Amino acid sequence: MKRRNRQRKQKRDNIGSMAPRRSPRRWTPRVQWMLAAIAVGAILIWVWPREPFVPPVNGAPKLVVDPAAFDFGDVPVGRWVRAAFEVQNVGSEPLRFMERPWVELVEGC
């Protein structure tokens, strides 16, 4: 009885060892060079000296709107029109809106 159990155990162990083994996946030299180049590029971008931001106006806030005006032409009554613009403070001090209207809509004749 012990002999049979030992033989069965050996069979089980041999079956597991006969299974094909996978070799660890390795990166090709081309992939290694590509990863190295990406890493070096990322480090250079991160470390590269940048020019500090110098505001065009010193000592006061200044608002710049781009574009400064929109011309939609003739728009029929009841039709909606959309516009997008960028507002930026180019001064060296914080810009605060103290009273309304913050944005003014001017209708043309």
C-alpha positions in Angstrom: 0.0 0.0 0.0 2.8 2.4 0.9 4.6 1.5 -2.3 1.5 2.4 -4.5 1.1 5.7 -2.7 4.7 6.5 -3.3 4.4 5.6 -7.0 1.3 7.7 -7.4 3.1 10.7 -5.8 6.1 10.3 -8.1 3.7 10.2 -11.1 2.0 13.4 -9.9 5.4 15.1 -9.4 6.7 14.0 -12.8 3.6 15.3 -14.6 4.1 18.7 -13.2 7.7 18.8 -14.1 7.1 17.7 -17.6 4.9 20.7 -18.4 6.5 23.1 -20.7 8.2 25.9 -18.8 8.0 29.5 -20.0 11.1 31.5 -20.1 10.9 34.9 -18.5 9.8 37.5 -21.1 12.6 39.8 -22.0 12.6 43.1 -23.8 14.4 43.3 -27.1 17.3 45.7 -27.4 15.1 48.0 -29.6 12.4 48.3 -26.9 15.1 48.9 -24.3 16.6 51.7 -26.3 13.1 53.2 -26.8 12.3 53.1 -23.1 15.7 54.6 -22.3 15.1 57.5 -24.8 11.7 58.2 -23.4 13.1 58.2 -19.8 15.9 60.6 -20.8 13.5 62.9 -22.6 11.2 63.0 -19.6 14.1 63.8 -17.3 15.4 66.6 -19.6 11.9 68.2 -19.9 11.5 68.1 -16.1 15.0 69.4 -15.3 15.6 71.8 -18.2 15.8 75.4 -17.0 12.8 77.5 -18.0 12.6 81.2 -18.2 10.6 82.6 -15.2 7.3 84.3 -16.0 7.7 88.0 -16.0 4.4 89.9 -16.0 4.2 92.7 -18.6 2.7 95.0 -16.0 4.3 95.4 -12.6 2.6 96.6 -9.4 -1.0 96.4 -10.7 -3.5 93.8 -12.1 -4.3 94.0 -15.8 -7.0 92.1 -17.6 -6.5 90.9 -21.2 -9.4 89.3 -23.1 -8.7 87.4 -26.3 -10.4 88.1 -28.7 -11.4 91.6 -27.5 -14.6 91.7 -29.6 -17.0 89.4 -31.4 -18.9 90.2 -34.6 -21.7 87.7 -35.3 -23.1 89.6 -38.2 -26.9 89.7 -38.6 -28.5 87.2 -36.1 -32.3 86.6 -36.3 -34.4 87.3 -33.2 -34.7 84.1 -31.1 -31.6 82.4 -32.4 -28.9 81.5 -29.9 -25.3 82.4 -30.5 -22.3 81.1 -28.6 -18.9 82.7 -28.1 -15.8 81.6 -26.2 -13.0 83.9 -25.1 -10.0 83.6 -22.8 -9.5 86.0 -19.9 -6.1 86.4 -18.4 -4.5 88.5 -15.7 -1.1 89.6 -17.1 -0.3 91.9 -14.2 1.7 91.1 -11.1 -1.1 91.7 -8.6 -4.3 89.6 -8.1 -7.3 90.7 -10.1 -10.5 91.0 -8.2 -14.0 91.8 -9.5 -15.6 94.0 -6.9 -19.0 94.8 -8.4 -21.5 93.8 -11.1 -21.6 93.5 -14.1 -18.6 91.3 -14.4 -19.3 90.8 -18.1 -21.2 93.4 -20.1 -23.2 92.6 -23.3 -23.5 95.5 -25.7 -26.1 95.2 -28.5 -25.4 96.9 -31.8 -28.0 98.8 -33.9 
